[in-house]
Amino acid sequence: MGCYEIKLHETNFESKTTIMISRDELMHHRLQAWLRENQSEDLAYLGYYEDTLGQLKYWYKIAEHEVSVDCIEDLELVEDESDSL
């Protein structure tokens, strides 16, 4: 990840801050990149809204299921058998 040097003139010291992205944010960005580059009827972005516990999450529709991004473990291309005929 990136490392940035911050100079604070008021206190006259330097600090290094590492910005970390969460696993859910990373998966959301991966899915968004995939959706920009590919077309699929099985995957769609639904939005950013609360789950049943009130936590804000990114939501996707996979086939007929609505799932939050934290339920998605990986993104893998699988060829349909009808594509190879």
N, C-alpha and C positions, 0 to 999 in steps of 0.2 A: 504494500500500500504506500501511499505518498507520505512524505515527511516534510513539514513546512517549518521554517524558522520565523519566529515572531519576535519583533522588537517592540518592547513597551517603553516609551520614552519617559513616562511618569515615574516608573520605579527603577529604570536604568538596568534591566536585566534581560537576558535572552532565554527563550523557552522553545523547545521542540515539541510539536504536537503531531501525533499520528492519528489520521482519520480512518476509522474502520467502518466498513459497511456490514450490515447484518446479513445473515444467511438468507432471510426472507427478502430483503432488498435486492441482494444479488440474484436470487432466483427470479424475482419480478423483472429485473433488467434483462436477464437472459431470455425470458419468455417474450418480453416486448421486442427485443431484437429479432427473435425467431418469427414473430408475427409480422414484423415489417418486411422480412425477406421471403416469407412463404405464405401460401394461402391454404387454409384448412377449414373444413366444416366442423371438425371435431374439437377445435380450440378457439376460444374467444375470451377477450378481456371484458369483465363486467363492471369493474370500477373499484373504488376505495371506500369501504364503508364498514360499519361495526358488525362484529359477530354476535352471537347470543350472549357473550359475557361483557359486551360493550367495548371490546378492543378493536381499534381500527386496523383493517387488513385489506390487502389486495385480493380481489376475487376473480376467478376464471371459471368458464364453463368448459368442461371436458366431456365430450359426448353429451349425455343428458344430465350430467352431474354438475352442481355448483359447488366449487371448493375454494377455500382460502389458500393463499400461496404457501403457507406453512405446512399444508398437507401434501404438497408436491415435492417429491424427493429428487427427481431427475428429469431431464428432457432428452429423449432418444428418438431418432427417426426410425420408424418401422415400416417397411414396405408392405402394401396391401397385396394379397395373393392375386387379385384381379389385375393389378398393374403389370405383373410379369407374364400374363398370357398374351 
